[in-house]
């Protein structure tokens, strides 16, 4: 029964993953998400429904467009597969209201994280509309399941601390360190992770971001006029804390 449910949720995740690809591609360009059928990014030909099956179509078409033969990026099936696996992993063991709410919460957070991650890599943007949806989901969860002092202090710290650091950095160096999207994301994450958790997120993401940045500089992959996207560092650290809380607490205890 559990495996059967898992497969059901896996297929659901694949379909949502297919939609996330559309969001990642179109949302930053302010294009319509629902009404227009997907087209090949190279030749623009509208795809038939059987070219649009998550992961399967990519395998059948051997990674090439059915019309022009151009290569289709591997990221499409990767995003679909990842979303499917996340849904499988989070799938409830029985259908109850409580378990479904938990599934919906964690799965929506994961979906927004995937979109944020890819869009920030592509465009160096954490979009306001995605942050707003995340805020609504996290806030509703917090109001229902978390204590008021926990989520209010977490949210305030998550928003004010990075804002203060950015302001100081700007005053001292005349440079803007963190983008507005990063600061808003920290604030939203603080609501869920609480005061200690969000301090750990800020600390760890700066560490991960610096290591990543220095590696890119060493490999000559980054130039001064094209700085790295910082969002992925925040998202990777926060995902670790949200989805593997017991491991995150162990790592947290090494530092605090
Ligand atoms: Zn094509």
Boltz pocket constraint, residues with backbone or C-beta under 6 A from the ligand:
constraints:
  - pocket:
      binder: B
      contacts: [[A, 40], [A, 41], [A, 42], [A, 43], [A, 44], [A, 45], [A, 65], [A, 66], [A, 67], [A, 68], [A, 69], [A, 70]]
      max_distance: 6.0
